[in-house]
Amino acid sequence: MNQEPLKPDAPFYTEDELDALYESDPVAALRISREQHALRQQLGSQRGEAGPAPTADGIKEVLAETRRILLRDGGDLEFVALEGTVVQVRLKGNCAGCPRATLDLKNIVEQMVKNRFPQITAVRNVF
């Protein structure tokens, strides 16, 4: 995987600042958020940090955060299992059968879980 060079002089935005930016320019907010996340991961891997070990309770806490996002559009999800480095969830509500569900699962749920637990390799929907 080809990683971009670190930009340690780049400003870091707080979650509140990113939320405010999202209201005026959601594309820029998403780009900045992704860049910050990648920089944090690169810096952590340089220091040899692996992050906390994933537990079912820890995963459920992160999923509770993602549920708030999905509930805005009538979607929902539930934790099914943690099998090694794969989290299994069940999409419910408007997410079940939605064409965007795969994108939301990958870009919202999986990214939030991986942000907290870098050891997680995937989040999968089970029926």
C-alpha positions, -999 to 999 in steps of 0.1 A, spaced: 0 0 0 15 33 -10 12 58 18 15 96 13 42 113 32 34 127 66 24 163 69 32 169 106 27 207 102 -9 203 90 -34 218 115 -55 193 135 -92 202 138 -112 193 168 -145 173 164 -164 205 171 -145 224 144 -151 196 119 -188 196 128 -190 233 122 -171 230 89 -194 201 79 -224 225 80 -208 249 55 -186 225 34 -193 188 40 -168 177 13 -139 196 28 -149 184 63 -148 148 51 -115 153 33 -99 169 64 -113 142 87 -99 114 65 -65 131 63 -63 136 100 -73 99 106 -46 87 81 -20 110 98 -29 96 132 -26 61 120 8 68 104 21 84 135 8 56 157 24 29 135 57 48 136 56 46 174 45 10 173 11 16 189 -15 -11 182 -43 6 202 -65 -11 227 -75 -47 222 -110 -50 207 -136 -64 230 -173 -70 224 -182 -42 249 -158 -18 233 -172 -25 198 -207 -20 211 -197 14 224 -185 24 190 -215 10 173 -237 30 196 -220 61 181 -226 49 146 -262 41 153 -269 78 161 -257 86 126 -278 59 109 -309 67 129 -310 102 114 -321 86 81 -343 59 97 -316 32 96 -302 11 124 -278 -17 132 -271 -42 159 -240 -60 170 -240 -97 162 -204 -110 169 -167 -103 171 -149 -131 154 -112 -125 155 -106 -92 137 -140 -91 120 -170 -74 134 -204 -87 123 -234 -65 124 -270 -66 112 -283 -36 93 -319 -28 101 -346 -2 95 -341 18 63 -305 4 60 -319 -30 52 -321 -32 14 -309 4 9 -285 8 -21 -263 31 0 -261 6 29 -228 -9 17 -212 25 14 -225 35 49 -212 3 63 -177 8 48 -174 46 51 -191 52 85 -194 21 106 -161 4 96 -141 36 97 -153 45 132 -146 10 145 -112 9 129 -104 44 143 -109 31 178 -96 -4 172 -70 -5 144 -67 -43 147 -102 -47 132 -99 -57 96 -135 -55 85 -171 -49 95 -196 -72 78 -233 -72 75 -249 -106 82 -285 -114 75 
